[in-house]
Each structure stands twice: as structure tokens, then as C-alpha cells.
Amino acid sequence: MRGLFGKVFRGIGRNVVAISLVSFLNDISSEMVYPVVPIFLVTVLNAPVTIVGLIEGIAESTANLLRVFSGYFSDRSGRRKPFMTGGYALSAVSKLVIGAASGWTMVMGGRFLDRFGKGVRTSARDALLAGVSEDRYRGRVFGFHRALDTLGAMIGPLIALVLLKVFAGNLRLIFYLAFLPAVAGVVLLVAFVRDARTDNGTGRRLPWKLSDIKLDRSFKVFLLASTVFALGNSSDAFIILRAHSLGFTVGTTILAYALFNIVYAVFSFPAGIISDRVGQKKLLLWGFALFALIYFLFGVTGRPGFLWVLFPLYGIYMALTEGIGKAYISLHARGEFAGTTYGVYQTVTGLAAFPASLAAGFLWKHVGPGAPFFFGAAMALIALGIFGLARDEATGGH
């Protein structure tokens, strides 16, 4: 049994485990509040659905715009941990801001602060994970991290569901209590995560132009396909609102969202292991295709019961793409530019989140609740064609 355990977790070092536990605690905090925020905005603060789209678009675009800068400066300094610590701390404070909100503008400020923290930490964290893992175990490492991260995302909504029952639907209290696991994650990060200095720890200036960073053709194709995909991939807040519009209560919606995260967590690590064997690109293509099917079905369904199938399927799609995509990028990034490469990818695709969420809000209001999902399915199919028809130079077509 011990030998089997060692074989399954081969390549997963102590630093990977520590970073993954930090993400686990932070996601408990984030996902305690994430499915509650859109309902809080609409039912407590009386904000229209278009405001939900505006807030989520600004929040996600902020996170992704910052990633290229944090990645670049972490490459330049040769250190990753300070960016991670600052980013997680900002996200912790954001929970208190949202809890105290008396209007939607303050919620927007809290979400901005939360995503600002995410933008500061994410590229540095992914670069640190890539830096402490071997090429042959990249899928496994990122899959393990994604599994722990998503396990926290699974537990968070369940805690929120219990708190709603215990405290008679007091949504504000959930935001305040979500501060506690976020702070615990920051403490764990400071105490146990070891930084790994890069070759550029001298503080010398790195090249800024993408051509100087030498991004290879396969990465550029993946970047293009992912950007097209992101233009149709609106905030998950619209999936939550879709469930609510079909008759799900707040508690039932949170339970469905928790089910999505359970499936996501369970499949992430096995998907990472499989990707190391068959190639990350194959699983990414399957993920794009599955997303198109799921979004189409979210658009056409009028039966609330069918959502209990769609939410788990959405978890499988995430397991096939999120960690696997980061592992794929790590194989197309030069080590000294790893943070910048992740930042470029996350910034470019993240900027698409703003028009995607705004468009979803517009389509929902002026066409119908199913329209954002039909649009997302169409964009996913276009992205599938772009990525699928291009040959992967680094892995021989995997």
C-alpha cells in the first residue's frame, strides 16, 4: 500500500503540498462567499443583473490584468513568496469589505480588492510550482494543487449552507466568517512555504517585448484559442443565477455549486496523471468540447432537476482544463521567464472576462436567460477548432 501511495504521489514535494494547502484554505474562504455574492446583490442590495455582470467583469479583468506585471516583477526579483503573501492577504481583507457593504459599489470595491490580490499572487505561485517540479510530473503537480484548491472550493459552499441554516439566512455573517480561513492560509504560507530563487535574482532588467521573451508558436496558438474561448466563458455567477431563475433556492443553489466542486476536486488529480501520459493537449481539447455541450444544455434546459447533471459535468470540464492548461503552459515557457509567461497568458485571456461578463448580462436581459450560454458554446467550438488544427511543436502533436 505504501509503495502504491508513493507511486501515485511521485513528484509531489513538501513545497507543493504546502502551497496546495494555502490554496485549499483560501478557496474555503472564497467559495464561502462566491455563490452568495450575486444573490446578496440582487436580493439584499436590490442591484439589477446587469450590475452583477459589471462587477464580475471588472473584478476578473483586474485580477488578470495584474498577472503579467506580478509575473514579470517576480521573474525580475527572483522571488515568488512576497507576491503570494501580499496577494492572499488582500483577498482576506476583501471579505470584511463585502460584509460591511451597504450598496453595490462597496461590493464592487470588495470584489476588486479580492481579485487584485489574486492578480498579484497567481503568476508567482504557478511559476513557483513549475520551478519545483520535474517536466515529467508537471500534470501531476498542477493536478494535485488543483485538487486541493478545489477541495477547499467544495467545502466552502457547504460551510456557507450550514451557516445559512444556523443563522437564519444572515448573508453578511458569512462574509465575516470567511475571513478566518483566509487568514489561516496567510499564516501557513509565511511559516511553511519555501521560496525558490530563479536565475534572475540579481534584479537585472528582463526583456519586455514578447518576441524577446521567445514565446513559442504552440503557446501563441493556445493563447489565441484560450482568448476566443474566454470571450464566451462568462463568470460562473451566471450559472448560479441560471439555477436560481429555474427555481433553485439559495440553499439548493449553494448545494449544487458544492457538487460541482466535489466533482472538480475528485477528477483534477487523476486528470493530471493521465495528461502526463497522453499529453496535456488531448485533455484540453476534450475539455473545450465538453464545455460547449454543457453551456448549450444550460441554455436549452427548462427543468431544474437537469441541473443536478450539468453541475457535475461542469466539474469534469474544469478538471480537464484548469490545472492541465497550466501544466501545458509550463512545458512551453523558459524557466527564467516562467512568471512572465503565465502572466501574459492570464492577462490576455483575463481581459476577455470583462466583455464576456458584460455581454452575458446584456444577452440575459435583452434576449433571454439561455442566450449567454448559447454564445459561450459557440465560442468554445471556435476555440476547439483553432487549438485542435494546430500542431504542437514541443510535444509532437500531443
C-alpha positions as CSV (number, residue, x, y, z in Angstrom):
1,M,0.0,0.0,0.0
2,R,2.8,2.4,0.9
3,G,4.5,1.6,-2.4
4,L,1.3,2.4,-4.3
5,F,0.9,5.6,-2.4
6,G,4.4,6.6,-3.2
7,K,3.9,5.8,-6.9
8,V,0.7,7.8,-7.1
9,F,2.2,10.9,-5.4
10,R,5.6,10.7,-7.0
11,G,6.9,14.2,-7.8
12,I,4.7,15.8,-5.2
13,G,7.3,17.5,-2.8
14,R,6.7,19.3,0.5
15,N,6.7,22.7,-1.0
16,V,4.0,21.6,-3.5
17,V,1.9,20.3,-0.5
18,A,2.4,23.5,1.5
19,I,1.4,25.7,-1.5
20,S,-1.6,23.5,-2.2
21,L,-2.8,23.7,1.5
22,V,-2.6,27.5,1.3
23,S,-4.8,27.4,-1.8
24,F,-7.1,25.0,0.0
25,L,-7.7,27.4,2.9
26,N,-8.0,30.4,0.6
27,D,-10.6,28.7,-1.5
28,I,-12.7,27.6,1.5
29,S,-12.9,31.4,2.2
30,S,-13.5,32.5,-1.3
31,E,-16.1,29.9,-2.1
32,M,-18.0,30.5,1.1
33,V,-18.8,33.9,-0.3
34,Y,-18.7,33.5,-4.1
35,P,-22.1,31.8,-4.7
36,V,-23.6,34.1,-2.1
37,V,-22.4,37.4,-3.7
38,P,-24.7,37.5,-6.8
39,I,-27.7,36.6,-4.6
40,F,-26.7,39.1,-2.0
41,L,-26.5,41.8,-4.7
42,V,-29.9,41.0,-6.2
43,T,-32.0,40.2,-3.2
44,V,-30.5,42.2,-0.3
45,L,-29.0,45.3,-2.1
46,N,-31.6,45.2,-5.0
47,A,-29.0,45.5,-7.7
48,P,-30.0,44.5,-11.3
49,V,-28.5,41.5,-13.0
50,T,-26.5,43.9,-15.3
51,I,-24.7,45.2,-12.3
52,V,-23.7,41.6,-11.4
53,G,-22.1,41.3,-14.8
54,L,-20.4,44.7,-14.4
55,I,-18.9,43.8,-11.0
56,E,-17.7,40.4,-12.1
57,G,-16.3,41.7,-15.3
58,I,-14.3,44.5,-13.5
59,A,-13.2,42.1,-10.8
60,E,-12.0,39.3,-13.1
61,S,-10.3,41.7,-15.5
62,T,-8.5,43.4,-12.6
63,A,-7.1,40.0,-11.5
64,N,-5.9,39.1,-14.9
65,L,-4.6,42.5,-15.9
66,L,-2.2,42.4,-12.9
67,R,-0.9,39.0,-13.5
68,V,1.5,39.9,-16.3
69,F,3.1,42.6,-14.1
70,S,3.3,40.4,-11.0
71,G,4.8,37.6,-13.1
72,Y,7.3,39.9,-14.7
73,F,8.4,41.5,-11.4
74,S,8.6,38.1,-9.7
75,D,10.9,37.0,-12.5
76,R,12.9,40.1,-12.2
77,S,13.3,39.9,-8.4
78,G,13.9,36.1,-8.5
79,R,11.4,35.7,-5.6
80,R,7.9,34.4,-5.6
81,K,6.8,34.2,-2.0
82,P,6.4,38.0,-1.3
83,F,3.9,38.3,-4.2
84,M,2.0,35.3,-2.9
85,T,1.8,36.6,0.7
86,G,0.6,40.1,-0.3
87,G,-2.0,38.7,-2.7
88,Y,-3.5,36.3,-0.2
89,A,-3.6,38.9,2.5
90,L,-5.5,41.4,0.3
91,S,-8.1,38.7,-0.6
92,A,-8.6,38.0,3.1
93,V,-9.4,41.7,3.9
94,S,-11.8,41.8,1.0
95,K,-14.3,39.5,2.8
96,L,-14.7,42.2,5.6
97,V,-15.3,44.9,3.0
98,I,-18.1,43.0,1.3
99,G,-19.7,42.1,4.6
100,A,-19.9,45.7,5.6
101,A,-21.4,46.8,2.2
102,S,-24.5,49.0,2.2
103,G,-24.6,49.3,-1.6
104,W,-23.4,47.5,-4.7
105,T,-20.5,50.0,-5.2
106,M,-18.9,48.7,-1.9
107,V,-19.4,45.1,-3.0
108,M,-17.6,46.1,-6.2
109,G,-14.8,47.5,-4.1
110,G,-14.5,44.3,-2.1
111,R,-14.5,42.1,-5.2
112,F,-11.9,44.5,-6.8
113,L,-9.7,44.1,-3.7
114,D,-10.1,40.3,-3.8
115,R,-9.3,40.0,-7.4
116,F,-6.4,42.5,-7.1
117,G,-4.9,40.1,-4.5
118,K,-5.5,37.2,-6.9
119,G,-3.8,39.1,-9.7
120,V,-0.7,39.8,-7.6
121,R,-0.2,36.2,-6.4
122,T,-1.3,33.8,-9.2
123,S,1.5,34.1,-11.7
124,A,4.2,33.9,-9.0
125,R,2.5,30.9,-7.4
126,D,2.2,29.0,-10.7
127,A,5.8,29.8,-11.6
128,L,7.0,28.6,-8.2
129,L,5.0,25.3,-8.7
130,A,6.6,24.9,-12.1
131,G,10.0,25.6,-10.7
132,V,9.9,22.9,-8.0
133,S,8.5,20.2,-10.3
134,E,10.1,17.9,-13.0
135,D,8.8,18.1,-16.6
136,R,7.5,14.5,-16.5
137,Y,5.4,15.3,-13.4
138,R,4.0,18.7,-14.4
139,G,0.5,17.5,-15.0
140,R,0.6,15.5,-11.7
141,V,1.8,18.6,-9.7
142,F,-0.7,21.0,-11.1
143,G,-3.4,18.4,-10.9
144,F,-2.6,17.8,-7.2
145,H,-2.6,21.6,-6.5
146,R,-5.9,22.0,-8.4
147,A,-7.4,19.1,-6.4
148,L,-6.6,20.6,-3.0
149,D,-7.6,24.1,-4.3
150,T,-10.9,22.7,-5.4
151,L,-11.4,20.6,-2.3
152,G,-11.5,24.0,-0.5
153,A,-13.9,25.3,-3.1
154,M,-16.1,22.2,-2.3
155,I,-16.0,22.7,1.5
156,G,-16.6,26.5,1.3
157,P,-20.2,26.4,-0.1
158,L,-21.1,23.6,2.3
159,I,-19.9,25.7,5.3
160,A,-22.0,28.6,3.9
161,L,-25.0,26.3,3.6
162,V,-24.7,25.3,7.2
163,L,-24.2,28.9,8.3
164,L,-27.3,29.9,6.4
165,K,-29.4,27.3,8.3
166,V,-27.9,28.1,11.7
167,F,-28.0,31.9,11.4
168,A,-31.4,32.1,9.6
169,G,-30.1,33.4,6.2
170,N,-27.8,36.1,7.5
171,L,-25.7,36.6,4.4
172,R,-23.4,39.3,5.9
173,L,-22.2,37.0,8.7
174,I,-21.0,34.5,6.1
175,F,-18.7,37.2,4.7
176,Y,-17.2,38.0,8.1
177,L,-16.6,34.3,9.0
178,A,-15.0,33.7,5.6
179,F,-12.2,36.0,6.8
180,L,-10.9,33.3,9.2
181,P,-9.7,30.5,6.8
182,A,-8.2,33.2,4.6
183,V,-6.1,34.5,7.4
184,A,-5.1,30.9,8.4
185,G,-3.8,30.4,4.8
186,V,-1.6,33.5,5.0
187,V,-0.1,32.2,8.3
188,L,0.6,28.8,6.7
189,L,2.2,30.5,3.7
190,V,4.5,32.6,5.8
191,A,5.5,29.7,8.1
192,F,5.9,26.8,5.7
193,V,6.2,27.7,2.0
194,R,9.8,28.0,0.9
195,D,10.7,30.4,-1.8
196,A,12.8,29.2,-4.8
197,R,15.1,31.9,-6.3
198,T,15.3,32.0,-10.0
199,D,18.4,32.7,-12.2
200,N,17.3,36.3,-12.4
201,G,17.6,37.0,-8.7
202,T,20.1,39.7,-9.5
203,G,17.5,42.3,-10.1
204,R,18.6,42.9,-13.7
205,R,16.1,44.2,-16.2
206,L,14.3,41.5,-18.2
207,P,13.2,42.0,-21.8
208,W,9.7,43.3,-22.1
209,K,8.7,42.6,-25.8
210,L,7.0,39.2,-26.3
211,S,9.4,38.4,-29.1
212,D,12.3,38.9,-26.8
213,I,10.8,36.5,-24.2
214,K,10.7,34.0,-27.0
215,L,7.2,32.6,-26.7
216,D,7.0,29.6,-29.0
217,R,4.3,29.1,-31.6
218,S,2.4,26.4,-29.8
219,F,2.0,28.7,-26.8
220,K,0.8,31.5,-29.0
221,V,-1.8,29.2,-30.7
222,F,-3.0,28.1,-27.3
223,L,-3.2,31.7,-26.2
224,L,-5.3,32.6,-29.2
225,A,-7.7,29.7,-28.7
226,S,-8.0,30.4,-25.0
227,T,-8.8,34.0,-25.6
228,V,-11.5,33.2,-28.0
229,F,-12.8,30.6,-25.5
230,A,-12.7,33.2,-22.7
231,L,-14.8,35.7,-24.7
232,G,-17.7,33.2,-24.3
233,N,-16.9,32.0,-20.9
234,S,-18.7,34.5,-18.7
235,S,-18.5,34.5,-14.9
236,D,-19.8,31.4,-13.0
237,A,-22.2,33.9,-11.3
238,F,-24.4,33.4,-14.4
239,I,-24.6,29.7,-13.8
240,I,-25.6,30.4,-10.2
241,L,-28.2,32.9,-11.4
242,R,-29.4,30.4,-14.0
243,A,-30.1,27.8,-11.3
244,H,-31.9,30.5,-9.2
245,S,-34.0,31.5,-12.2
246,L,-35.1,27.9,-12.7
247,G,-36.4,27.7,-9.2
248,F,-33.5,26.7,-7.0
249,T,-33.5,28.3,-3.5
250,V,-30.3,30.0,-2.2
251,G,-29.5,26.8,-0.2
252,T,-30.2,24.5,-3.1
253,T,-28.1,26.6,-5.4
254,I,-25.1,26.5,-3.0
255,L,-25.5,22.7,-2.7
256,A,-25.4,22.4,-6.5
257,Y,-22.3,24.6,-6.6
258,A,-20.7,22.4,-3.9
259,L,-21.5,19.3,-6.0
260,F,-19.7,20.9,-9.0
261,N,-16.6,21.5,-6.8
262,I,-16.7,17.9,-5.4
263,V,-16.5,16.5,-8.9
264,Y,-13.9,19.1,-9.9
265,A,-11.7,18.1,-6.9
266,V,-12.1,14.4,-7.4
267,F,-11.2,14.4,-11.1
268,S,-8.4,17.0,-11.0
269,F,-5.5,14.8,-9.8
270,P,-6.4,11.8,-11.9
271,A,-6.7,14.1,-14.9
272,G,-3.2,15.5,-14.2
273,I,-1.7,12.0,-14.1
274,I,-3.4,11.0,-17.3
275,S,-2.2,14.2,-19.0
276,D,1.4,13.3,-18.2
277,R,0.8,10.0,-20.1
278,V,-1.3,11.1,-23.1
279,G,-0.3,14.7,-23.4
280,Q,-2.0,17.8,-22.0
281,K,-3.3,18.9,-25.4
282,K,-5.6,16.0,-25.8
283,L,-7.3,16.6,-22.5
284,L,-7.7,20.3,-23.1
285,L,-9.4,19.6,-26.4
286,W,-11.9,17.2,-24.7
287,G,-12.4,19.9,-22.1
288,F,-13.3,22.6,-24.7
289,A,-15.7,20.2,-26.4
290,L,-17.4,19.3,-23.1
291,F,-17.8,22.9,-22.2
292,A,-19.6,23.6,-25.4
293,L,-22.0,20.8,-24.7
294,I,-22.6,21.8,-21.1
295,Y,-23.3,25.5,-22.0
296,F,-25.6,24.5,-24.8
297,L,-27.6,22.4,-22.3
298,F,-27.6,25.2,-19.7
299,G,-29.2,27.3,-22.4
300,V,-31.9,24.9,-23.5
301,T,-33.0,23.3,-20.3
302,G,-36.2,24.3,-18.6
303,R,-36.1,21.6,-16.0
304,P,-34.5,22.4,-12.6
305,G,-33.7,18.7,-12.0
306,F,-31.4,18.5,-15.0
307,L,-29.1,21.0,-13.3
308,W,-28.0,18.1,-11.0
309,V,-26.4,16.6,-14.1
310,L,-25.0,19.8,-15.5
311,F,-23.2,21.0,-12.4
312,P,-21.2,17.7,-12.0
313,L,-20.4,17.8,-15.8
314,Y,-19.1,21.3,-15.4
315,G,-16.8,20.0,-12.7
316,I,-15.4,17.4,-15.1
317,Y,-14.8,20.1,-17.7
318,M,-12.9,22.2,-15.1
319,A,-10.7,19.2,-14.1
320,L,-9.8,18.7,-17.8
321,T,-8.7,22.3,-18.4
322,E,-7.7,24.4,-15.4
323,G,-4.7,22.6,-13.9
324,I,-3.9,20.9,-17.2
325,G,-3.7,24.2,-19.0
326,K,-1.1,25.4,-16.5
327,A,0.9,22.2,-17.0
328,Y,0.7,22.7,-20.7
329,I,2.0,26.3,-20.5
330,S,4.9,25.2,-18.2
331,L,6.2,23.0,-21.0
332,H,6.3,26.0,-23.3
333,A,7.9,28.5,-21.0
334,R,11.6,29.2,-20.4
335,G,12.3,28.8,-16.7
336,E,13.7,32.4,-16.2
337,F,10.5,33.8,-17.9
338,A,8.0,31.4,-16.3
339,G,6.2,34.0,-14.2
340,T,6.0,36.4,-17.2
341,T,4.7,33.7,-19.5
342,Y,2.0,32.7,-17.0
343,G,1.2,36.4,-16.6
344,V,0.9,37.0,-20.3
345,Y,-1.5,34.1,-20.7
346,Q,-3.6,35.0,-17.7
347,T,-3.7,38.7,-18.5
348,V,-4.7,38.3,-22.2
349,T,-7.3,35.7,-21.5
350,G,-8.5,37.5,-18.4
351,L,-9.1,40.8,-20.3
352,A,-11.7,38.8,-22.2
353,A,-13.5,38.2,-19.0
354,F,-14.8,41.8,-18.9
355,P,-16.6,41.8,-22.3
356,A,-17.7,38.2,-21.7
357,S,-19.5,39.0,-18.4
358,L,-20.9,42.3,-19.8
359,A,-22.2,40.5,-22.9
360,A,-23.7,37.8,-20.7
361,G,-25.6,40.4,-18.6
362,F,-26.8,42.1,-21.8
363,L,-27.9,38.9,-23.5
364,W,-29.6,37.7,-20.3
365,K,-31.6,40.9,-20.0
366,H,-32.4,41.7,-23.7
367,V,-32.6,38.2,-25.3
368,G,-33.2,35.7,-22.5
369,P,-31.5,33.7,-19.8
370,G,-30.4,31.0,-22.2
371,A,-28.6,33.4,-24.6
372,P,-25.3,33.8,-22.7
373,F,-24.9,30.0,-22.7
374,F,-25.6,29.6,-26.4
375,F,-23.0,32.3,-27.1
376,G,-20.5,30.6,-24.8
377,A,-21.0,27.2,-26.6
378,A,-20.4,28.8,-30.0
379,M,-17.1,30.5,-28.9
380,A,-15.9,27.2,-27.3
381,L,-16.4,25.4,-30.6
382,I,-14.4,28.1,-32.5
383,A,-11.6,27.8,-29.9
384,L,-11.7,24.0,-30.2
385,G,-11.1,24.3,-34.0
386,I,-8.2,26.8,-33.6
387,F,-6.3,24.7,-31.0
388,G,-7.2,21.3,-32.5
389,L,-6.0,22.1,-36.0
390,A,-2.6,23.4,-34.9
391,R,0.3,21.1,-34.4
392,D,2.0,21.1,-31.1
393,E,5.7,21.6,-31.8
394,A,7.1,20.8,-28.4
395,T,5.2,17.5,-27.8
396,G,4.9,16.2,-31.3
397,G,1.2,16.8,-31.6
398,H,0.0,15.6,-28.1
